[in-house]
Amino acid sequence: MKQERITKFIKTEDVDHKWYLIDAKDQILGRLAAKVARIIRGKNKAIFTPNMDTGDFVVVINAEKIKLTGKREIKKTYFTHSMYPGGGKTKTLSEIKAKKPEYIIEHAVRGMLPKTRLGNKLIKKLKVYSGDVHPHSAQQPVPYSL
């Protein structure tokens, strides 16, 4: 007898969005970003649907204490352009880490999310802070061990 497979589509209001707290202290950047992107996208849930927002919120603390392997601290560069002629700027990772360490994690996670309207919606679920303190204690984020 042939077994039927039924695809179930979850409604947006049926998804339970949780809050997770991740400590980035002594974590490797790429591995941390991959795990955070997986949680934000909702791939760790059984109800994952590629075209829907089934993910959870993630609060990352201690962004300035992130680790990098090899000589990436010196060699890794970030390029921005102002869209004016000659408006290209290049900064090293150590320069960005000194001024805005949150950007490093945000940029890495953004690169692992879809480049669509869904990706723009999902990146808003990531909250990154350089210290131990965060303003999301009212949401009662659950500590998530990596």
C-alpha positions as CSV (number, residue, x, y, z in Angstrom):
1,M,0.0,0.0,0.0
2,K,1.3,3.4,-0.9
3,Q,2.0,5.8,1.9
4,E,0.8,9.4,1.5
5,R,3.0,12.3,2.5
6,I,1.2,15.4,3.6
7,T,3.1,18.7,3.8
8,K,1.8,20.8,6.6
9,F,2.1,24.6,6.4
10,I,2.4,26.5,9.7
11,K,0.5,29.7,10.2
12,T,2.4,32.7,11.3
13,E,0.4,33.0,14.6
14,D,1.1,29.3,15.4
15,V,4.9,29.8,15.7
16,D,6.2,30.3,19.2
17,H,9.2,32.7,19.1
18,K,11.5,32.2,22.1
19,W,14.4,34.4,23.3
20,Y,17.9,32.9,23.7
21,L,21.0,34.4,25.4
22,I,24.4,33.5,24.0
23,D,27.7,34.5,25.5
24,A,30.3,35.1,22.8
25,K,33.2,35.1,25.2
26,D,36.1,32.9,23.8
27,Q,33.8,31.7,20.9
28,I,35.2,31.4,17.3
29,L,33.5,34.0,15.1
30,G,32.4,31.8,12.2
31,R,31.1,28.9,14.3
32,L,29.2,31.2,16.5
33,A,27.7,33.0,13.5
34,A,26.6,29.8,11.9
35,K,24.8,28.6,15.0
36,V,23.2,31.9,15.6
37,A,22.0,32.1,12.0
38,R,20.5,28.6,12.4
39,I,18.5,29.6,15.4
40,I,17.3,32.9,13.9
41,R,16.2,31.1,10.7
42,G,14.4,28.4,12.7
43,K,16.3,25.4,11.3
44,N,16.6,23.9,14.7
45,K,12.8,23.4,14.9
46,A,10.7,20.6,13.4
47,I,8.3,23.1,11.9
48,F,11.0,24.8,9.8
49,T,9.6,26.2,6.5
50,P,12.0,27.9,4.1
51,N,9.7,30.7,3.1
52,M,8.5,31.6,6.6
53,D,9.9,33.2,9.8
54,T,9.8,30.3,12.2
55,G,13.0,31.3,14.1
56,D,13.7,32.7,17.5
57,F,15.3,35.9,18.9
58,V,19.0,35.8,19.9
59,V,20.8,38.1,22.3
60,V,24.5,37.9,22.0
61,I,26.6,39.4,24.8
62,N,30.4,40.0,25.2
63,A,30.9,40.7,21.5
64,E,34.3,42.3,22.1
65,K,35.7,39.0,23.5
66,I,35.2,37.0,20.3
67,K,38.1,34.9,19.1
68,L,39.4,34.5,15.6
69,T,41.7,31.8,14.2
70,G,45.0,32.4,12.4
71,K,46.0,36.0,11.5
72,R,42.5,37.2,10.8
73,E,42.8,39.9,13.5
74,I,45.2,41.7,11.2
75,K,44.5,40.4,7.7
76,K,40.6,40.3,7.6
77,T,39.2,43.5,6.0
78,Y,35.7,45.0,5.6
79,F,34.9,47.1,2.5
80,T,32.2,49.8,2.4
81,H,31.3,52.1,-0.4
82,S,29.5,55.4,-0.2
83,M,28.3,55.1,-3.9
84,Y,30.2,58.2,-4.8
85,P,33.2,58.0,-7.2
86,G,36.2,57.1,-5.1
87,G,34.0,56.4,-2.0
88,G,35.5,53.0,-1.2
89,K,36.8,52.5,2.3
90,T,38.6,49.5,3.8
91,K,39.0,48.8,7.5
92,T,40.7,45.9,9.2
93,L,39.0,43.7,11.8
94,S,41.1,45.1,14.6
95,E,40.0,48.7,13.7
96,I,36.3,47.7,13.8
97,K,36.8,45.7,17.0
98,A,38.1,48.8,18.7
99,K,35.2,51.1,17.7
100,K,32.2,48.8,17.2
101,P,32.7,45.1,18.1
102,E,29.0,44.3,17.6
103,Y,29.3,44.9,13.9
104,I,31.6,42.0,13.4
105,I,29.0,39.4,14.6
106,E,26.1,41.2,12.9
107,H,28.0,41.2,9.6
108,A,28.9,37.5,9.9
109,V,25.4,36.4,10.7
110,R,23.9,38.6,8.0
111,G,26.0,36.9,5.4
112,M,24.6,33.5,6.5
113,L,20.9,34.6,6.1
114,P,18.9,34.8,2.9
115,K,19.5,37.9,0.7
116,T,15.7,38.5,0.4
117,R,13.0,40.4,2.3
118,L,12.8,37.4,4.7
119,G,16.5,37.9,5.4
120,N,15.9,41.6,6.2
121,K,13.2,40.6,8.6
122,L,15.2,37.8,10.2
123,I,18.3,40.0,10.9
124,K,16.1,42.2,13.2
125,K,15.9,39.2,15.5
126,L,19.6,39.5,16.3
127,K,20.6,41.7,19.2
128,V,24.3,42.1,19.9
129,Y,26.0,43.9,22.8
130,S,29.6,44.4,23.6
131,G,29.3,44.0,27.4
132,D,27.5,41.7,29.9
133,V,24.5,44.0,30.2
134,H,21.5,43.9,27.8
135,P,18.1,45.6,27.9
136,H,16.1,42.5,27.1
137,S,15.7,41.1,30.6
138,A,11.9,41.5,30.4
139,Q,11.8,38.9,27.6
140,Q,13.5,36.4,30.0
141,P,16.0,35.0,27.5
142,V,17.1,31.4,28.1
143,P,20.9,30.8,28.2
144,Y,21.9,28.8,25.2
145,S,25.1,26.8,25.3
146,L,27.1,26.2,22.1
